[in-house]
Amino acid sequence: MPELVREKQIRRGDRGLSMGAFYALSLFVSRFVAILCFDVRIHRPNRIPARGAVILASNHASFLDPWLVGAAQPRRICYLARDTLFRVPILGWLIRNYDAHPVQRETTAARQGIEVCLRILEHARKLIFFPEGTRSRDGRLQPLKRGLTLIRKRSRAAVVPVLVRGTHACWPRDRLLPAFGSTSIHYGEVIPWESSESSEAFQARLWSSYLDLAREVDAPELLPEDSVAEGGVVTPPSINNEEPPELLEAARRSAAPLLAQPIHPQRQMAAG
């Protein structure tokens, strides 16, 4: 298997001249196109930590999501992307230069995906992650998968909930090309690392953050139809029940050696 995590790509600078001329120029163009075509508005960017490893945990309703969230960042940001996208002419070259890292979607690659994320965060980089695992079919929030919980437990990175609104209307997964429209990116309060917090408690806290953020920005179209039970009590789907138990167990086994490795706090404290 070829080496998929390029150390030089992970280590490269985050801002200013260290961004590189290509990245800085394309970031300017991306922001111009995002405003012109999708009227993107950014709310509460001050909630993102200025330094250290950060996971931007975003909902996922469209192909536009990683591009818009990335274009809104003042720091270089890393992504995970399906390995098949890197075989597409021009697109593969572009996303590689935008710090995307290829991973396979099969369960046998669970360890690979987790390892990529940990190496990115170990160098105090910023990572966009989609806890739902795939694009929503109706634009509403989906049950969260376990990948983010495993990564957070090992990296101890801060997690910022991100709610992207309007992208599903512009480019749903069943449409070949995007349409013009209005979009917005909303950042929630940071979820700091707590060593005593269980995986289930973190999943529930992240889910509640999404629901609170959707209500804060008055976005009922993003709320799951069954997210509120009678009496207004939130019912958090802390586990994606559609994931076969054998796949979840395989992911846990593949991640176990990584979770047991020592951390490098000096890198976590490095400037972003």
N, C-alpha and C positions, 0 to 999 in steps of 0.2 A: 504493500500500500504506500503511495507517495506521501511525503510529509505534507500535511494539510495546514499546519500551524506555522507560519513563518515568523521567526523570532524578530527579525528586523521590522516586519510590518507591525507587530504588537508593540515594539519599543518606541516607534517613531513619535515625534512630538505632537502636542495637542493644539497649540495655538501660535498666533503670530507668524513670523517668518519660518518657524520650524514646521508649520503646516505643509509647506511645499507650494510652489507656484501653481501647479495643476490643481491641487485640492482647493486652495484659496480662491482661484479664479472660478472653478466649477461651483464652489459654494455660493459665490456671489450670483452666478447665473441661475443656480437652483432656487435661490431665494426670490429672485426677480420673477422667474417663471411661476413659482408657487403663489406669489401674490397676484400676478397677472391672470393666471388661469383658474386658480382655486381660492382666491381671496382669503388666504390663510391668515388667521389671527392667533396670537400666542398669549396665553393667560397664566400668570403667576410663575414665570421662569425663575424668579428669585427663590423658589422652593428647592431648586436643584443645588446640591453642595458644590462649591467652587473647586474643591480639591478632593483627591482620593478616589478610590474605586466606587463607582456608582452604577447601579442597575436601573435603567429606565424600563419599568414594567408596563407595557402598553397593551391596550386592547387591540384587536386585529380584525378589521372589517374589509380591507382593500389592499391591493398592491401598492397604493399610494402611501400607506402608513409608514413604512420604514424610511422612505425618501423624505416625507414631510417632517417627521420627527428628527431625522438626521440633519436636515437643512436648517432646522431651528436652533441647532446647538452651536455655541461659540467654541467648543472643544471638538477635536477629532473624536469620532465615535466609531465603535466596532459593532458589527452585525454577525449573525449567523444566517446562512442562506443555503438552500438546497444545492447539492453538488451539481445537479443537472443544469442549473442556471449558468454555471461557469463554462459550460460547453457551447452556449449560444454565442455566435459571432458578435463582436462589439460589446454586447451586454456583459459577457464574462470578463472582458478586460476592464470595463468600467467599474463593475462592482468590486473587483479585486483591488483596484486603485482607491476605492472608497472604503477600504478596510473591512470588507465582507470576508467571512471565513466559511469555506464549504464544509458541510456535514451531510451525511446520508440520513435518510428518513427512517430506515429500518431500525428495529429495536436493537439489533446487534451493534449499531453505531451509537448507542446511548452513552457509553463511556467516552467515545470520541468527542461528542458534543459537549459533555460536561468538562472534559479536559481542556477543550478550546476556551470555554468560558472562564475557567479558573486561571488559565495562563494570561488571559486578557486582564482580568481583575487583579491578578497578582502584581501586575505592572502599573496599578493605580489608574487604569484606563476606564472609560465610560462605555457601557454596553447596553444596546437596545435588546430587550428580550420580550417575547410574546408568550405569556403564561398560558394562553388558551391553546397554543400549539398550531393552530391553523386559522384561516380566515372564516369569519362568521358568514353564514348563508343569508341571514336576515338583518345583519347589522347590529344585533343585540349582543350583549355580553354573554359569553359561553362559560361553562364550568372550567375551572383551572386545572391544569395538569401539574404533576409533581416536580418537573424539572427545576423550576425556579427555587423550590424549597431545598433541594439537594445542593444547588449551587450556592445559595445564600448561607447554608449551614457551614460549608467549607470555606467560603471566601470572607464571610462576615462583612460583606459590602452593604452600604446603605441602599435601600430600595425606594424609588420614587414612583408612585402610581401615575400613569399617564392615560388620559382619556382623549382619544382622537374622535372628533365629531364631523360628520358630513362626508367622509370619504366613501362610505358605502353607497351613497346616492350618486357620487361622481363616477365610481368605478367598482361595481359589485363583481363578485367572482364569476358570474355567468355572462359578463359583457366583455367583448373582445377589446374595445378601446374605451378610454375615459371620456367623460363629458365635463364641460365647464360647470363650476358650482362654487359654493361657499363652504369652507372648512375651518376648523379651529382645533387648537391643541391646548389641553388643560392639564396642569400639573397639580398633584395632590401633595399632602404633607408627607415628609420623609418618614419612612418606617425604619427606625434604627435597629441595629443588631442587638438582640437580647439572648444571652446564652441559655437562660432558663426557659425560653419559649419553645414549646413543642411544634412539630411540623404542622399539625392540625390547627393549632392556635394561630400560627402565622398565616396559613391559608385562609382562615376565617377573617383575620384582620385585613389581609389584602383585599379579599372580596368585599368586605364592608367598606373599605376605602374607595373602591370603585363605585359602589352604590351611593355613598355619601357625595362623591365628586359629581356623579351624574345628576343628583338632586340639586347640588350646589349651583350647577350651571344650567339647570332646568332642561335636561336632555332625557325626557321620558322614553324617547325612541330607542335609547341604548339599554334601557332596563329590561331584563328578562321578564317574560310574562308571569313566571311563577316565582319571582324573586321576593315577593312580599306575601306572607300568609295572612290569614284572617287576624284582625287585630293589629295589623301593621308590624308584625314581628318579622325581621329579616331571616330568611332561610338560606344560609350560605352553602353552596355546593363545594365544600372544601376539597372534595376528591372528584375527579372526572370518572363517573361510574361507567362510562362507555369504554374505558380502557380495560382490556382483558387482564385478569389477575396475573396470568403467567407473564405478560409483558411488563407489568409493574414490578414483579419480582425480579425479572431479568435486569431491569434498570437499576434496582437497588443493589444487586450483586455486582454489576459492572461499576457502580459508583463507590462501593465500599472501600477499595484500595485507595482511591483518591481522597476520600474523607478522612482516612487514617494518616495521611501524610502531614508533616509539620507545615505550619504556615510561615509566611515571611512578613511580619508586621512592619519592618522597615520599608518595604515596598508599598504597603497599604498607606503609609503616611507620606509617601513621596508626592511631590507636586503633580497635579493633573495636567 
